[in-house]
Amino acid sequence: MTCQRIEELLSAYLEGELAAAEKAEVDAHLGTCRECASLAGLLRETMGATAAFSEIEPSPALLSKLYAIPAGKREKKSLFRPIFDYLTRPALQPVYAALTGLFIVLSFVLFHPEGRGIRKQIDLRLHRGIGTVEKLYADAGAIKAEVGAFTGNMVKSFNSLGLLRGDEKKQ
Ligand SMILES: [Zn+2]
């Protein structure tokens, strides 16, 4: 397997989505190729950080600041009160947590010296998405060709059975 193929398969590999045979091939390659092995390690770390999103909580200091903001302004401008209430309601805390997590991963991807590899993976994902659409179109074309071939075979079979051109066959 080429390094390029490994890069394409890595995220599926780490998510345990590969078939046993493919997984074994990736395992074998990672055992011999340092570059791919380090990319796999990096990707695994990133995926771990992503998975931890829901566990990240805003710090108590940040929360108390968020709650403190509307208290002072409420009396002055009642116009903004619904907005402040909306922004500081507890239901939004997971959203702030997710944003914090996203920011951590983003800064990791942007500023980590090996972040290039991750950006490459993200590119790859996008390309794979586009690739899937392209593949669907290609499949549609292939099906059309198969149907065409099938029809051709049918005609041939009918011919040999003498069903379509019985007259010619008999001559
Ligand atoms: Zn490799």
Backbone and ligand atoms as CSV (ligand in chain L), in Angstrom:
chain,resi,resn,atom,element,x,y,z
A,1,MET,N,N,0.839,-1.205,0.000
A,1,MET,CA,C,0.000,0.000,0.000
A,1,MET,C,C,0.874,1.256,0.000
A,2,THR,N,N,0.499,2.251,-0.789
A,2,THR,CA,C,1.287,3.480,-0.848
A,2,THR,C,C,0.925,4.385,0.329
A,3,CYS,N,N,1.846,5.325,0.645
A,3,CYS,CA,C,1.601,6.268,1.731
A,3,CYS,C,C,0.327,7.071,1.450
A,4,GLN,N,N,0.116,7.401,0.188
A,4,GLN,CA,C,-1.061,8.202,-0.169
A,4,GLN,C,C,-2.338,7.435,0.160
A,5,ARG,N,N,-2.328,6.149,-0.147
A,5,ARG,CA,C,-3.497,5.301,0.134
A,5,ARG,C,C,-3.722,5.217,1.649
A,6,ILE,N,N,-2.607,5.106,2.396
A,6,ILE,CA,C,-2.703,5.029,3.852
A,6,ILE,C,C,-3.355,6.309,4.384
A,7,GLU,N,N,-2.907,7.460,3.849
A,7,GLU,CA,C,-3.464,8.740,4.306
A,7,GLU,C,C,-4.970,8.781,4.079
A,8,GLU,N,N,-5.388,8.234,2.969
A,8,GLU,CA,C,-6.824,8.224,2.662
A,8,GLU,C,C,-7.589,7.346,3.649
A,9,LEU,N,N,-6.942,6.258,4.081
A,9,LEU,CA,C,-7.639,5.281,4.922
A,9,LEU,C,C,-7.522,5.579,6.407
A,10,LEU,N,N,-6.571,6.512,6.774
A,10,LEU,CA,C,-6.235,6.667,8.191
A,10,LEU,C,C,-7.426,6.961,9.094
A,11,SER,N,N,-8.252,7.938,8.707
A,11,SER,CA,C,-9.341,8.296,9.630
A,11,SER,C,C,-10.327,7.150,9.790
A,12,ALA,N,N,-10.610,6.460,8.687
A,12,ALA,CA,C,-11.502,5.298,8.780
A,12,ALA,C,C,-10.852,4.214,9.645
A,13,TYR,N,N,-9.528,4.083,9.490
A,13,TYR,CA,C,-8.766,3.104,10.272
A,13,TYR,C,C,-8.898,3.398,11.763
A,14,LEU,N,N,-8.701,4.698,12.120
A,14,LEU,CA,C,-8.731,5.078,13.537
A,14,LEU,C,C,-10.143,4.981,14.108
A,15,GLU,N,N,-11.137,5.144,13.247
A,15,GLU,CA,C,-12.521,5.041,13.719
A,15,GLU,C,C,-13.001,3.595,13.710
A,16,GLY,N,N,-12.110,2.677,13.324
A,16,GLY,CA,C,-12.450,1.256,13.316
A,16,GLY,C,C,-13.463,0.893,12.245
A,17,GLU,N,N,-13.407,1.636,11.126
A,17,GLU,CA,C,-14.399,1.401,10.077
A,17,GLU,C,C,-13.858,0.541,8.930
A,18,LEU,N,N,-12.590,0.154,9.030
A,18,LEU,CA,C,-12.008,-0.605,7.913
A,18,LEU,C,C,-12.339,-2.086,8.018
A,19,ALA,N,N,-12.409,-2.736,6.864
A,19,ALA,CA,C,-12.564,-4.187,6.839
A,19,ALA,C,C,-11.264,-4.822,7.347
A,20,ALA,N,N,-11.386,-6.038,7.863
A,20,ALA,CA,C,-10.246,-6.693,8.520
A,20,ALA,C,C,-9.012,-6.737,7.619
A,21,ALA,N,N,-9.209,-7.073,6.340
A,21,ALA,CA,C,-8.079,-7.199,5.416
A,21,ALA,C,C,-7.379,-5.850,5.231
A,22,GLU,N,N,-8.208,-4.783,5.058
A,22,GLU,CA,C,-7.642,-3.449,4.847
A,22,GLU,C,C,-6.922,-2.979,6.104
A,23,LYS,N,N,-7.555,-3.261,7.240
A,23,LYS,CA,C,-6.974,-2.863,8.519
A,23,LYS,C,C,-5.601,-3.521,8.688
A,24,ALA,N,N,-5.494,-4.800,8.337
A,24,ALA,CA,C,-4.232,-5.527,8.459
A,24,ALA,C,C,-3.165,-4.887,7.578
A,25,GLU,N,N,-3.582,-4.451,6.372
A,25,GLU,CA,C,-2.635,-3.814,5.453
A,25,GLU,C,C,-2.132,-2.491,6.026
A,26,VAL,N,N,-3.064,-1.706,6.608
A,26,VAL,CA,C,-2.666,-0.432,7.214
A,26,VAL,C,C,-1.740,-0.697,8.399
A,27,ASP,N,N,-2.107,-1.680,9.228
A,27,ASP,CA,C,-1.255,-2.051,10.371
A,27,ASP,C,C,0.161,-2.350,9.902
A,28,ALA,N,N,0.263,-3.166,8.849
A,28,ALA,CA,C,1.561,-3.575,8.328
A,28,ALA,C,C,2.353,-2.355,7.860
A,29,HIS,N,N,1.669,-1.428,7.148
A,29,HIS,CA,C,2.352,-0.242,6.639
A,29,HIS,C,C,2.824,0.648,7.794
A,30,LEU,N,N,1.942,0.827,8.794
A,30,LEU,CA,C,2.295,1.689,9.923
A,30,LEU,C,C,3.487,1.114,10.689
A,31,GLY,N,N,3.635,-0.206,10.628
A,31,GLY,CA,C,4.749,-0.846,11.314
A,31,GLY,C,C,6.081,-0.562,10.633
A,32,THR,N,N,6.036,-0.240,9.345
A,32,THR,CA,C,7.288,-0.061,8.593
A,32,THR,C,C,7.541,1.387,8.193
A,33,CYS,N,N,6.493,2.226,8.161
A,33,CYS,CA,C,6.650,3.601,7.674
A,33,CYS,C,C,6.498,4.583,8.831
A,34,ARG,N,N,7.624,5.252,9.168
A,34,ARG,CA,C,7.599,6.169,10.318
A,34,ARG,C,C,6.701,7.358,10.063
A,35,GLU,N,N,6.740,7.872,8.835
A,35,GLU,CA,C,5.981,9.068,8.499
A,35,GLU,C,C,4.483,8.834,8.702
A,36,CYS,N,N,3.995,7.728,8.174
A,36,CYS,CA,C,2.573,7.410,8.301
A,36,CYS,C,C,2.224,7.098,9.758
A,37,ALA,N,N,3.153,6.449,10.465
A,37,ALA,CA,C,2.902,6.113,11.862
A,37,ALA,C,C,2.737,7.382,12.699
A,38,SER,N,N,3.588,8.410,12.417
A,38,SER,CA,C,3.497,9.636,13.220
A,38,SER,C,C,2.237,10.416,12.845
A,39,LEU,N,N,1.857,10.351,11.576
A,39,LEU,CA,C,0.607,11.000,11.164
A,39,LEU,C,C,-0.578,10.333,11.850
A,40,ALA,N,N,-0.533,9.012,11.952
A,40,ALA,CA,C,-1.601,8.265,12.612
A,40,ALA,C,C,-1.700,8.660,14.080
A,41,GLY,N,N,-0.504,8.795,14.731
A,41,GLY,CA,C,-0.483,9.189,16.141
A,41,GLY,C,C,-1.099,10.554,16.344
A,42,LEU,N,N,-0.740,11.479,15.445
A,42,LEU,CA,C,-1.228,12.854,15.526
A,42,LEU,C,C,-2.741,12.904,15.335
A,43,LEU,N,N,-3.191,12.139,14.372
A,43,LEU,CA,C,-4.622,12.108,14.063
A,43,LEU,C,C,-5.409,11.509,15.228
A,44,ARG,N,N,-4.817,10.491,15.847
A,44,ARG,CA,C,-5.464,9.849,16.983
A,44,ARG,C,C,-5.626,10.854,18.124
A,45,GLU,N,N,-4.555,11.664,18.362
A,45,GLU,CA,C,-4.607,12.706,19.405
A,45,GLU,C,C,-5.731,13.688,19.114
A,46,THR,N,N,-5.803,14.134,17.867
A,46,THR,CA,C,-6.808,15.113,17.484
A,46,THR,C,C,-8.204,14.558,17.687
A,47,MET,N,N,-8.386,13.305,17.276
A,47,MET,CA,C,-9.694,12.689,17.432
A,47,MET,C,C,-10.053,12.563,18.907
A,48,GLY,N,N,-9.037,12.282,19.741
A,48,GLY,CA,C,-9.248,12.202,21.184
A,48,GLY,C,C,-9.716,13.539,21.729
A,49,ALA,N,N,-9.067,14.627,21.257
A,49,ALA,CA,C,-9.427,15.966,21.714
A,49,ALA,C,C,-10.842,16.304,21.278
A,50,THR,N,N,-11.201,15.890,20.077
A,50,THR,CA,C,-12.539,16.150,19.564
A,50,THR,C,C,-13.583,15.417,20.393
A,51,ALA,N,N,-13.248,14.166,20.745
A,51,ALA,CA,C,-14.185,13.350,21.508
A,51,ALA,C,C,-14.408,13.939,22.895
A,52,ALA,N,N,-13.423,14.709,23.401
A,52,ALA,CA,C,-13.516,15.254,24.758
A,52,ALA,C,C,-14.328,16.538,24.808
A,53,PHE,N,N,-14.805,17.011,23.652
A,53,PHE,CA,C,-15.586,18.250,23.592
A,53,PHE,C,C,-16.628,18.351,24.693
A,54,SER,N,N,-17.440,17.316,24.812
A,54,SER,CA,C,-18.588,17.379,25.708
A,54,SER,C,C,-18.155,17.422,27.159
A,55,GLU,N,N,-16.890,17.037,27.423
A,55,GLU,CA,C,-16.453,17.005,28.815
A,55,GLU,C,C,-15.826,18.324,29.255
A,56,ILE,N,N,-15.581,19.218,28.282
A,56,ILE,CA,C,-14.964,20.492,28.636
A,56,ILE,C,C,-16.030,21.456,29.173
A,57,GLU,N,N,-15.769,21.990,30.350
A,57,GLU,CA,C,-16.710,22.930,30.968
A,57,GLU,C,C,-16.059,24.310,31.015
A,58,PRO,N,N,-16.877,25.366,30.855
A,58,PRO,CA,C,-16.312,26.706,31.038
A,58,PRO,C,C,-15.867,26.856,32.487
A,59,SER,N,N,-14.769,27.601,32.702
A,59,SER,CA,C,-14.264,27.756,34.063
A,59,SER,C,C,-15.272,28.547,34.897
A,60,PRO,N,N,-15.293,28.313,36.218
A,60,PRO,CA,C,-16.213,29.068,37.093
A,60,PRO,C,C,-16.014,30.573,36.952
A,61,ALA,N,N,-14.756,30.992,36.734
A,61,ALA,CA,C,-14.463,32.424,36.590
A,61,ALA,C,C,-15.182,32.986,35.366
A,62,LEU,N,N,-15.105,32.244,34.266
A,62,LEU,CA,C,-15.755,32.688,33.038
A,62,LEU,C,C,-17.272,32.735,33.227
A,63,LEU,N,N,-17.800,31.704,33.879
A,63,LEU,CA,C,-19.238,31.651,34.094
A,63,LEU,C,C,-19.723,32.827,34.941
A,64,SER,N,N,-18.961,33.117,36.015
A,64,SER,CA,C,-19.406,34.197,36.900
A,64,SER,C,C,-19.352,35.533,36.159
A,65,LYS,N,N,-18.372,35.686,35.271
A,65,LYS,CA,C,-18.298,36.889,34.443
A,65,LYS,C,C,-19.514,36.977,33.541
A,66,LEU,N,N,-19.843,35.851,32.909
A,66,LEU,CA,C,-20.988,35.822,31.997
A,66,LEU,C,C,-22.272,36.177,32.733
A,67,TYR,N,N,-22.412,35.656,33.963
A,67,TYR,CA,C,-23.610,35.949,34.744
A,67,TYR,C,C,-23.600,37.387,35.250
A,68,ALA,N,N,-22.398,37.941,35.431
A,68,ALA,CA,C,-22.292,39.290,36.000
A,68,ALA,C,C,-22.642,40.348,34.968
A,69,ILE,N,N,-22.392,40.090,33.715
A,69,ILE,CA,C,-22.607,41.098,32.676
A,69,ILE,C,C,-24.036,41.661,32.680
A,70,PRO,N,N,-25.041,40.803,32.611
A,70,PRO,CA,C,-26.396,41.367,32.516
A,70,PRO,C,C,-26.839,42.067,33.781
A,71,ALA,N,N,-26.346,41.648,34.940
A,71,ALA,CA,C,-26.800,42.203,36.213
A,71,ALA,C,C,-26.699,43.720,36.213
A,72,GLY,N,N,-25.572,44.272,35.751
A,72,GLY,CA,C,-25.360,45.709,35.765
A,72,GLY,C,C,-26.178,46.413,34.693
A,73,LYS,N,N,-26.336,45.772,33.554
A,73,LYS,CA,C,-26.926,46.467,32.424
A,73,LYS,C,C,-28.449,46.348,32.360
A,74,ARG,N,N,-28.965,45.382,33.072
A,74,ARG,CA,C,-30.393,45.120,32.978
A,74,ARG,C,C,-31.212,46.365,33.279
A,75,GLU,N,N,-30.815,47.083,34.383
A,75,GLU,CA,C,-31.607,48.237,34.813
A,75,GLU,C,C,-31.528,49.375,33.803
A,76,LYS,N,N,-30.334,49.501,33.177
A,76,LYS,CA,C,-30.131,50.600,32.237
A,76,LYS,C,C,-30.918,50.393,30.945
A,77,LYS,N,N,-30.684,49.259,30.308
A,77,LYS,CA,C,-31.324,49.059,29.017
A,77,LYS,C,C,-32.110,47.756,29.008
A,78,SER,N,N,-33.371,47.884,29.182
A,78,SER,CA,C,-34.193,46.690,29.205
A,78,SER,C,C,-34.260,46.049,27.815
A,79,LEU,N,N,-33.898,46.844,26.807
A,79,LEU,CA,C,-33.927,46.357,25.433
A,79,LEU,C,C,-33.042,45.127,25.263
A,80,PHE,N,N,-31.876,45.146,25.944
A,80,PHE,CA,C,-30.923,44.058,25.771
A,80,PHE,C,C,-31.170,42.898,26.723
A,81,ARG,N,N,-32.099,43.111,27.642
A,81,ARG,CA,C,-32.292,42.091,28.665
A,81,ARG,C,C,-32.577,40.696,28.089
A,82,PRO,N,N,-33.475,40.587,27.121
A,82,PRO,CA,C,-33.743,39.241,26.591
A,82,PRO,C,C,-32.505,38.610,25.984
A,83,ILE,N,N,-31.676,39.437,25.339
A,83,ILE,CA,C,-30.463,38.914,24.711
A,83,ILE,C,C,-29.505,38.383,25.773
A,84,PHE,N,N,-29.327,39.191,26.852
A,84,PHE,CA,C,-28.427,38.752,27.920
A,84,PHE,C,C,-28.971,37.507,28.601
A,85,ASP,N,N,-30.277,37.513,28.814
A,85,ASP,CA,C,-30.869,36.322,29.429
A,85,ASP,C,C,-30.620,35.112,28.550
A,86,TYR,N,N,-30.782,35.333,27.249
A,86,TYR,CA,C,-30.612,34.235,26.304
A,86,TYR,C,C,-29.174,33.718,26.332
A,87,LEU,N,N,-28.215,34.681,26.297
A,87,LEU,CA,C,-26.806,34.297,26.221
A,87,LEU,C,C,-26.300,33.630,27.486
A,88,THR,N,N,-26.918,33.931,28.612
A,88,THR,CA,C,-26.382,33.424,29.873
A,88,THR,C,C,-27.209,32.281,30.447
A,89,ARG,N,N,-28.231,31.842,29.717
A,89,ARG,CA,C,-29.029,30.764,30.305
A,89,ARG,C,C,-28.203,29.476,30.330
A,90,PRO,N,N,-28.423,28.657,31.359
A,90,PRO,CA,C,-27.603,27.454,31.552
A,90,PRO,C,C,-27.619,26.516,30.347
A,91,ALA,N,N,-28.695,26.524,29.579
A,91,ALA,CA,C,-28.775,25.608,28.441
A,91,ALA,C,C,-27.676,25.872,27.425
A,92,LEU,N,N,-27.141,27.116,27.444
A,92,LEU,CA,C,-26.115,27.447,26.458
A,92,LEU,C,C,-24.711,27.023,26.904
A,93,GLN,N,N,-24.596,26.587,28.158
A,93,GLN,CA,C,-23.255,26.241,28.653
A,93,GLN,C,C,-22.555,25.180,27.812
A,94,PRO,N,N,-23.274,24.146,27.378
A,94,PRO,CA,C,-22.589,23.163,26.520
A,94,PRO,C,C,-22.099,23.789,25.221
A,95,VAL,N,N,-22.814,24.808,24.740
A,95,VAL,CA,C,-22.387,25.479,23.508
A,95,VAL,C,C,-21.069,26.198,23.749
A,96,TYR,N,N,-20.975,26.914,24.876
A,96,TYR,CA,C,-19.704,27.580,25.200
A,96,TYR,C,C,-18.599,26.550,25.347
A,97,ALA,N,N,-18.949,25.414,25.955
A,97,ALA,CA,C,-17.962,24.350,26.143
A,97,ALA,C,C,-17.480,23.839,24.799
A,98,ALA,N,N,-18.416,23.632,23.892
A,98,ALA,CA,C,-18.053,23.131,22.570
A,98,ALA,C,C,-17.184,24.142,21.842
A,99,LEU,N,N,-17.533,25.428,21.978
A,99,LEU,CA,C,-16.745,26.476,21.318
A,99,LEU,C,C,-15.328,26.497,21.875
A,100,THR,N,N,-15.220,26.340,23.220
A,100,THR,CA,C,-13.898,26.300,23.833
A,100,THR,C,C,-13.094,25.147,23.263
A,101,GLY,N,N,-13.729,23.981,23.178
A,101,GLY,CA,C,-13.057,22.803,22.649
A,101,GLY,C,C,-12.646,23.009,21.207
A,102,LEU,N,N,-13.546,23.605,20.440
A,102,LEU,CA,C,-13.265,23.852,19.027
A,102,LEU,C,C,-12.072,24.775,18.885
A,103,PHE,N,N,-12.034,25.787,19.747
A,103,PHE,CA,C,-10.934,26.745,19.696
A,103,PHE,C,C,-9.600,26.063,20.004
A,104,ILE,N,N,-9.635,25.175,21.010
A,104,ILE,CA,C,-8.410,24.443,21.373
A,104,ILE,C,C,-7.914,23.637,20.179
A,105,VAL,N,N,-8.827,22.909,19.552
A,105,VAL,CA,C,-8.431,22.071,18.410
A,105,VAL,C,C,-7.968,22.945,17.253
A,106,LEU,N,N,-8.684,24.040,17.016
A,106,LEU,CA,C,-8.324,24.939,15.917
A,106,LEU,C,C,-6.914,25.490,16.108
A,107,SER,N,N,-6.627,25.961,17.324
A,107,SER,CA,C,-5.305,26.526,17.565
A,107,SER,C,C,-4.246,25.446,17.452
A,108,PHE,N,N,-4.607,24.236,17.867
A,108,PHE,CA,C,-3.693,23.098,17.737
A,108,PHE,C,C,-3.381,22.853,16.260
A,109,VAL,N,N,-4.435,22.824,15.466
A,109,VAL,CA,C,-4.272,22.549,14.033
A,109,VAL,C,C,-3.485,23.663,13.358
A,110,LEU,N,N,-3.770,24.918,13.766
A,110,LEU,CA,C,-3.145,26.044,13.075
A,110,LEU,C,C,-1.705,26.272,13.499
A,111,PHE,N,N,-1.404,26.021,14.780
A,111,PHE,CA,C,-0.089,26.415,15.277
A,111,PHE,C,C,0.833,25.256,15.620
A,112,HIS,N,N,0.300,24.050,15.693
A,112,HIS,CA,C,1.149,22.897,15.950
A,112,HIS,C,C,2.062,22.693,14.746
A,113,PRO,N,N,3.368,22.460,15.002
A,113,PRO,CA,C,4.294,22.276,13.863
A,113,PRO,C,C,3.866,21.152,12.929
A,114,GLU,N,N,3.204,20.150,13.496
A,114,GLU,CA,C,2.788,19.036,12.643
A,114,GLU,C,C,1.343,19.209,12.182
A,115,GLY,N,N,0.784,20.398,12.467
A,115,GLY,CA,C,-0.614,20.651,12.107
A,115,GLY,C,C,-0.871,20.512,10.617
A,116,ARG,N,N,0.189,20.688,9.844
A,116,ARG,CA,C,0.036,20.574,8.391
A,116,ARG,C,C,-0.573,19.229,8.011
A,117,GLY,N,N,-0.112,18.201,8.707
A,117,GLY,CA,C,-0.623,16.859,8.430
A,117,GLY,C,C,-2.111,16.782,8.676
A,118,ILE,N,N,-2.565,17.447,9.761
A,118,ILE,CA,C,-3.988,17.409,10.094
A,118,ILE,C,C,-4.789,18.190,9.067
A,119,ARG,N,N,-4.245,19.369,8.686
A,119,ARG,CA,C,-4.948,20.154,7.665
A,119,ARG,C,C,-5.085,19.340,6.386
A,120,LYS,N,N,-4.031,18.561,6.107
A,120,LYS,CA,C,-4.053,17.699,4.936
A,120,LYS,C,C,-5.195,16.696,5.067
A,121,GLN,N,N,-5.337,16.169,6.275
A,121,GLN,CA,C,-6.409,15.201,6.513
A,121,GLN,C,C,-7.780,15.849,6.304
A,122,ILE,N,N,-7.912,17.099,6.791
A,122,ILE,CA,C,-9.187,17.789,6.643
A,122,ILE,C,C,-9.481,18.008,5.163
A,123,ASP,N,N,-8.435,18.443,4.422
A,123,ASP,CA,C,-8.566,18.581,2.971
A,123,ASP,C,C,-9.041,17.280,2.361
A,124,LEU,N,N,-8.366,16.217,2.802
A,124,LEU,CA,C,-8.647,14.887,2.276
A,124,LEU,C,C,-10.111,14.544,2.492
A,125,ARG,N,N,-10.616,14.873,3.680
A,125,ARG,CA,C,-12.006,14.591,4.014
A,125,ARG,C,C,-12.937,15.303,3.044
A,126,LEU,N,N,-12.627,16.586,2.810
A,126,LEU,CA,C,-13.450,17.371,1.893
A,126,LEU,C,C,-13.416,16.744,0.518
A,127,HIS,N,N,-12.175,16.390,0.102
A,127,HIS,CA,C,-12.038,15.795,-1.224
A,127,HIS,C,C,-12.803,14.494,-1.294
A,128,ARG,N,N,-12.776,13.753,-0.174
A,128,ARG,CA,C,-13.467,12.474,-0.168
A,128,ARG,C,C,-14.971,12.699,-0.332
A,129,GLY,N,N,-15.476,13.774,0.317
A,129,GLY,CA,C,-16.889,14.116,0.175
A,129,GLY,C,C,-17.236,14.393,-1.269
A,130,ILE,N,N,-16.387,15.212,-1.903
A,130,ILE,CA,C,-16.614,15.515,-3.312
A,130,ILE,C,C,-16.459,14.247,-4.132
A,131,GLY,N,N,-15.435,13.439,-3.764
A,131,GLY,CA,C,-15.176,12.186,-4.462
A,131,GLY,C,C,-16.379,11.264,-4.433
A,132,THR,N,N,-17.094,11.248,-3.282
A,132,THR,CA,C,-18.264,10.378,-3.168
A,132,THR,C,C,-19.323,10.765,-4.186
A,133,VAL,N,N,-19.544,12.075,-4.307
A,133,VAL,CA,C,-20.535,12.546,-5.276
A,133,VAL,C,C,-20.111,12.143,-6.689
A,134,GLU,N,N,-18.790,12.358,-6.961
A,134,GLU,CA,C,-18.288,11.982,-8.284
A,134,GLU,C,C,-18.484,10.496,-8.529
A,135,LYS,N,N,-18.248,9.705,-7.465
A,135,LYS,CA,C,-18.358,8.254,-7.595
A,135,LYS,C,C,-19.809,7.864,-7.893
A,136,LEU,N,N,-20.740,8.567,-7.248
A,136,LEU,CA,C,-22.154,8.274,-7.491
A,136,LEU,C,C,-22.488,8.464,-8.961
A,137,TYR,N,N,-21.980,9.576,-9.516
A,137,TYR,CA,C,-22.224,9.827,-10.937
A,137,TYR,C,C,-21.598,8.725,-11.770
A,138,ALA,N,N,-20.360,8.350,-11.386
A,138,ALA,CA,C,-19.647,7.300,-12.130
A,138,ALA,C,C,-20.427,5.999,-12.045
A,139,ASP,N,N,-20.935,5.672,-10.840
A,139,ASP,CA,C,-21.713,4.453,-10.653
A,139,ASP,C,C,-22.934,4.461,-11.557
A,140,ALA,N,N,-23.597,5.613,-11.602
A,140,ALA,CA,C,-24.790,5.727,-12.436
A,140,ALA,C,C,-24.421,5.408,-13.880
A,141,GLY,N,N,-23.259,5.924,-14.320
A,141,GLY,CA,C,-22.799,5.647,-15.675
A,141,GLY,C,C,-22.536,4.166,-15.859
A,142,ALA,N,N,-21.906,3.545,-14.838
A,142,ALA,CA,C,-21.559,2.127,-14.923
A,142,ALA,C,C,-22.830,1.280,-15.010
A,143,ILE,N,N,-23.839,1.663,-14.212
A,143,ILE,CA,C,-25.100,0.905,-14.224
A,143,ILE,C,C,-25.735,0.972,-15.610
A,144,LYS,N,N,-25.691,2.189,-16.176
A,144,LYS,CA,C,-26.240,2.380,-17.512
A,144,LYS,C,C,-25.537,1.448,-18.507
A,145,ALA,N,N,-24.182,1.393,-18.389
A,145,ALA,CA,C,-23.401,0.544,-19.288
A,145,ALA,C,C,-23.759,-0.916,-19.068
A,146,GLU,N,N,-23.919,-1.302,-17.780
A,146,GLU,CA,C,-24.258,-2.694,-17.471
A,146,GLU,C,C,-25.611,-3.072,-18.046
A,147,VAL,N,N,-26.577,-2.165,-17.890
A,147,VAL,CA,C,-27.915,-2.419,-18.422
A,147,VAL,C,C,-27.822,-2.590,-19.928
A,148,GLY,N,N,-26.995,-1.730,-20.542
A,148,GLY,CA,C,-26.796,-1.818,-21.985
A,148,GLY,C,C,-26.233,-3.177,-22.366
A,149,ALA,N,N,-25.196,-3.612,-21.623
A,149,ALA,CA,C,-24.570,-4.894,-21.905
A,149,ALA,C,C,-25.567,-6.029,-21.691
A,150,PHE,N,N,-26.345,-5.896,-20.609
A,150,PHE,CA,C,-27.350,-6.923,-20.292
A,150,PHE,C,C,-28.357,-7.050,-21.427
A,151,THR,N,N,-28.826,-5.891,-21.894
A,151,THR,CA,C,-29.779,-5.904,-22.998
A,151,THR,C,C,-29.155,-6.570,-24.217
A,152,GLY,N,N,-27.865,-6.232,-24.473
A,152,GLY,CA,C,-27.159,-6.832,-25.602
A,152,GLY,C,C,-27.106,-8.343,-25.479
A,153,ASN,N,N,-26.788,-8.816,-24.255
A,153,ASN,CA,C,-26.708,-10.256,-24.036
A,153,ASN,C,C,-28.063,-10.925,-24.239
A,154,MET,N,N,-29.100,-10.250,-23.766
A,154,MET,CA,C,-30.453,-10.787,-23.919
A,154,MET,C,C,-30.767,-10.995,-25.391
A,155,VAL,N,N,-30.448,-9.938,-26.181
A,155,VAL,CA,C,-30.730,-10.026,-27.612
A,155,VAL,C,C,-29.970,-11.199,-28.223
A,156,LYS,N,N,-28.667,-11.329,-27.780
A,156,LYS,CA,C,-27.850,-12.436,-28.292
A,156,LYS,C,C,-28.479,-13.782,-27.937
A,157,SER,N,N,-28.907,-13.891,-26.643
A,157,SER,CA,C,-29.487,-15.148,-26.190
A,157,SER,C,C,-30.747,-15.478,-26.989
A,158,PHE,N,N,-31.590,-14.453,-27.166
A,158,PHE,CA,C,-32.831,-14.666,-27.928
A,158,PHE,C,C,-32.499,-15.112,-29.337
A,159,ASN,N,N,-31.447,-14.467,-29.872
A,159,ASN,CA,C,-31.036,-14.823,-31.233
A,159,ASN,C,C,-30.650,-16.297,-31.322
A,160,SER,N,N,-29.822,-16.713,-30.331
A,160,SER,CA,C,-29.325,-18.084,-30.393
A,160,SER,C,C,-30.464,-19.081,-30.164
A,161,LEU,N,N,-31.492,-18.612,-29.418
A,161,LEU,CA,C,-32.632,-19.506,-29.190
A,161,LEU,C,C,-33.612,-19.458,-30.364
A,162,GLY,N,N,-33.333,-18.538,-31.270
A,162,GLY,CA,C,-34.191,-18.420,-32.434
A,162,GLY,C,C,-35.517,-17.754,-32.130
A,163,LEU,N,N,-35.566,-16.964,-31.042
A,163,LEU,CA,C,-36.833,-16.338,-30.677
A,163,LEU,C,C,-37.079,-15.041,-31.454
A,164,LEU,N,N,-35.985,-14.284,-31.693
A,164,LEU,CA,C,-36.180,-12.981,-32.335
A,164,LEU,C,C,-36.070,-13.067,-33.851
A,165,ARG,N,N,-35.075,-13.820,-34.268
A,165,ARG,CA,C,-34.909,-13.891,-35.724
A,165,ARG,C,C,-35.032,-15.355,-36.152
A,166,GLY,N,N,-36.081,-15.927,-35.739
A,166,GLY,CA,C,-36.306,-17.346,-36.018
A,166,GLY,C,C,-36.160,-17.690,-37.470
A,167,ASP,N,N,-36.591,-16.760,-38.314
A,167,ASP,CA,C,-36.579,-17.044,-39.738
A,167,ASP,C,C,-35.147,-17.217,-40.240
A,168,GLU,N,N,-34.253,-16.277,-39.790
A,168,GLU,CA,C,-32.867,-16.327,-40.227
A,168,GLU,C,C,-32.199,-17.609,-39.770
A,169,LYS,N,N,-32.514,-17.997,-38.526
A,169,LYS,CA,C,-31.874,-19.159,-37.934
A,169,LYS,C,C,-32.189,-20.431,-38.738
A,170,LYS,N,N,-33.418,-20.477,-39.192
A,170,LYS,CA,C,-33.850,-21.694,-39.856
A,170,LYS,C,C,-33.203,-21.863,-41.232
A,171,GLN,N,N,-32.817,-20.706,-41.808
A,171,GLN,CA,C,-32.304,-20.787,-43.177
A,171,GLN,C,C,-30.956,-21.501,-43.254
L,1,ZN,ZN,ZN,3.794,5.526,4.618
